[in-house]
Amino acid sequence: MTEAEWLGTAKPHDMLQYLRGRVSNRKLRLFACACCRAVWHLLDDERSRRAVLAAESYADGWIPFSDLTGAAKAALAACQA
């Protein structure tokens, strides 16, 4: 993927596919968080927003994996509600 293709795409899936194997898991996680922040206004349930914040905190080593999974489960419950 060229820089022009990267800048011209609106498909996060294609961007993630390009990044796999090229960057660390931390950078992949933060990229996914950045994608969520791009649509932050659509995350109308606070549990979803807390999951993004937890993923960012986990990526930076501020919270344990168990806290991340707890936030993820709460966000999933929000989606199913």
C-alpha positions, 0 to 999 in steps of 0.5 A: 500500500502506498502512502497515497493509497493509505491516505485515500482509503476509508476502509479501516479493515484494509489498513489493518490488513496492511499493518499486520506483521509490520507493527507491534500489537500495541500499535495495532490496538492504538490504531483500532482505538483511533478508528473508534475515536473517529466515530466517537459521537456514534458510541452513545453508550458509555460502556463502549467509550469506556472500552476504548479508554481501557484499550488505550490504557492497556496498550500503555501498560496502565491497567491489567488485561483483566480490566480490559476484558471486563470493559470489553464484556461490558461494551459487548453487553451494550451492543446486545442491549 
